[in-house]
Amino acid sequence: MNIKPLFDKVVVESVTVEEKTKSGFFLPSSAQEKPQTCQVVAVGPGGIIDGKEIVMQVKVGDKVLCSKYAGSDFKVDGKEFTIIKQSDILAIVED
């Protein structure tokens, strides 16, 4: 896959986590909410956007926490990705 986002856009892939109820049942992905923890796959160059200079704060490989309903979902080679603005990233998650 070779996706190069423009301006302040970031391509992320959801980090899949099996969700288990208190009683021990596993929830299928269709029954779960959209994950907020994602892995950064590609980062735009930043630049001057609406008269303000945007410096990219994330890099490929970072694990980030995103706004719940941010971005646009798309598929490439059978994998699901989301493209979001850097401003929709709430935090970098450090292990």
C-alpha positions as CSV (number, residue, x, y, z in Angstrom):
1,M,0.0,0.0,0.0
2,N,1.3,3.4,-0.9
3,I,-1.0,6.2,0.4
4,K,0.5,9.7,0.8
5,P,-1.9,12.0,2.7
6,L,-2.0,15.7,1.8
7,F,-1.5,18.7,4.1
8,D,-2.4,18.0,7.8
9,K,-4.0,14.6,7.1
10,V,-3.0,11.4,8.9
11,V,-3.9,7.8,7.8
12,V,-4.6,5.5,10.8
13,E,-5.5,1.8,11.2
14,S,-7.6,0.8,14.1
15,V,-5.9,-1.3,16.7
16,T,-8.2,-4.4,17.0
17,V,-9.1,-5.4,20.5
18,E,-11.3,-8.3,21.3
19,E,-14.0,-7.0,23.5
20,K,-15.2,-9.4,26.2
21,T,-18.3,-8.8,28.4
22,K,-18.2,-9.3,32.2
23,S,-19.9,-12.7,31.7
24,G,-17.2,-13.9,29.4
25,F,-18.9,-13.4,26.0
26,F,-16.8,-12.1,23.1
27,L,-18.5,-9.3,21.1
28,P,-18.1,-9.4,17.3
29,S,-16.6,-6.3,15.7
30,S,-20.0,-5.3,14.3
31,A,-21.4,-5.0,17.8
32,Q,-18.6,-2.9,19.1
33,E,-18.2,0.9,19.0
34,K,-15.5,2.4,16.6
35,P,-12.1,2.0,18.3
36,Q,-10.4,5.1,19.4
37,T,-6.9,3.7,19.6
38,C,-5.2,3.6,16.2
39,Q,-1.8,3.0,14.6
40,V,-0.4,5.8,12.4
41,V,0.2,4.4,8.9
42,A,1.0,7.6,6.9
43,V,1.4,11.3,7.7
44,G,1.0,14.3,5.4
45,P,3.7,17.0,5.2
46,G,1.9,19.7,7.1
47,G,2.5,23.2,5.7
48,I,0.5,26.4,5.7
49,I,-3.2,25.7,6.0
50,D,-5.8,28.5,6.3
51,G,-3.0,31.0,6.9
52,K,-1.5,29.0,9.8
53,E,1.7,26.9,9.7
54,I,0.9,23.3,10.7
55,V,3.8,21.2,12.0
56,M,3.1,17.5,12.1
57,Q,3.4,16.1,15.7
58,V,2.9,12.4,14.9
59,K,5.0,10.0,12.9
60,V,4.4,6.6,11.2
61,G,4.2,3.9,13.8
62,D,2.8,6.0,16.6
63,K,-0.1,4.7,18.6
64,V,-2.7,7.5,19.0
65,L,-6.0,8.2,20.6
66,C,-8.5,9.7,18.1
67,S,-11.8,11.4,18.4
68,K,-14.6,8.8,18.3
69,Y,-16.4,9.9,15.1
70,A,-13.6,11.7,13.3
71,G,-12.4,11.1,9.7
72,S,-13.4,9.1,6.7
73,D,-13.2,5.3,6.5
74,F,-11.8,3.6,3.4
75,K,-10.5,0.2,2.3
76,V,-7.3,-0.6,0.4
77,D,-6.3,-4.2,-0.4
78,G,-9.0,-5.5,2.0
79,K,-7.8,-3.5,5.0
80,E,-9.8,-0.8,6.6
81,F,-8.2,2.6,7.2
82,T,-9.3,6.1,8.4
83,I,-8.0,9.4,7.2
84,I,-8.2,12.2,9.8
85,K,-6.9,15.7,10.4
86,Q,-4.0,15.9,12.9
87,S,-6.3,18.1,15.1
88,D,-8.6,15.0,15.5
89,I,-5.8,13.2,17.3
90,L,-6.2,13.6,21.0
91,A,-3.0,12.0,22.3
92,I,0.0,9.8,21.6
93,V,-0.2,6.6,23.6
94,E,3.1,5.5,25.1
95,D,3.5,1.9,26.3
